[in-house]
Amino acid sequence: MIDTIVLILKNNEFEITAPELFNPNALLIFNKKYKGLISKQNPTTKELKHKIYKPHLTLRQSYEIALNEPTLKIELSLPKLLFGNNFQELRYKDFKSIATKLISTLEDMGVKTSIYAIENAHVSSIHYSKNILFTDGTIPYHYINKIRQANTKLSLDVNQTDYRNEGHSFKWHCNSYEVIFYDKLKDLEKAKRSDKRAIEKDNGIQLNIFKKHKSGKLSKLEVLRMEVRLNKREKIKQLFRKLNIELDLTFKKLFKPAISKKVLLHYLDEIENKRPTLLDYKSSNDKDFLSALIAYNPLMSSKHIIQIFGLKKALEHVTQRELQGMLAEHGMRSWQRLIKEANLVRLPRLLTTFSVIRENIKEYKPTKI
């Protein structure tokens, strides 16, 4: 479902009742003598520690110069607002509770608005997510290590933050969006030491879950999290056109599990298509693998059989991205052709790395801890 969202309210959709709570004082934003000022109000470490969650507020003059009127940006994690954590996931029927809670919280922050304004607020950024729970001894690292084998473009900024969390997260990043897989409990451990080292913001409110995990109640639980962060309104529009989603980009319209599911599955498909399924094939020895290649691909030439066999062996030692870089001087066409052929290879039906993630997204049963 949705986790983080950024809502934009126009000047006539809110009223500042306690300008002194903003820094600098919000009254300066309404004074047309001061151009380019930004006034903020964020949750404090003390508030998060005491389980008080508040959104991040930014008050600024409108980007539309002709209007020259202030707008209010509201950035928040919806499950943290409602539940005090985002291990628990939202349901469609939670929307009214969220809208009501948000209005009440904003009032405490010196901002008065209405249900109508919140429901119809424009969305400038939205993060879709799914928590995948394991209680059978499986650890998220197993999946993350396989996902990172996807053949992502070298031009895309791909970052496995191994120096911070020992490879327990993997991120595809560009200016307008990010796709992230990470070990949620490991990230919580990092947040306990320093929130700056964690992937998520405002983890202080849910550190008590870490204590429950260590106490034994959740000792066998592991959580793999997938997030798709659409950070610009234009990117949301572009993606929705591609997925045939015809909606106004307003809060209430976007609060639908079906949209979340469609977006997450789209990016899972994108990643899976960049990772040859032969990487998941397990055989007792090289001879059995070679025999399976020949038996299940009768139309493949001997040359291609040997090439695929060699690719499989090479990828046991380096990732696709690393191998692609090593072979860059030999031309990209031959590499792309080899990967395309590898994606067409037939082997005995397997439960792939992505099958478990895919089924969890398709089922879309909200997690609760």
Secondary structure, DSSP 8 states (H G I E B T S, - for coil): -EEEEEEEE-GGGEEES-GGGSBS-GGGTT-TTS-S-EEEE---HHHHHTT----EEEEEE-S-TTT--EEEEEEEEHHHHHHSSSSS---GGGHHHHHHHHHHHHHHTTEEE-HHHHHT-EEEEEEEEEEEEE-SS--HHHHHHHHTTS---TTSEEE--HHHHTT-EEEEE-SSEEEEEEEHHHHHHHHHH-GGGSSSS-GGGGHHHHHHHHHTTTTT-EEEEEEEEE-SHHHHHHHHHHTT-----BHHHH--HHHHHHHHHHHHHHHHTTS-GGGG---SSHHHHHHHHHHH-TTS-HHHHHHHHHHHHHTTTS-HHHHHHHTGGG-HHHHHHHHHHHHT---S----HHHHHHHHHHH------
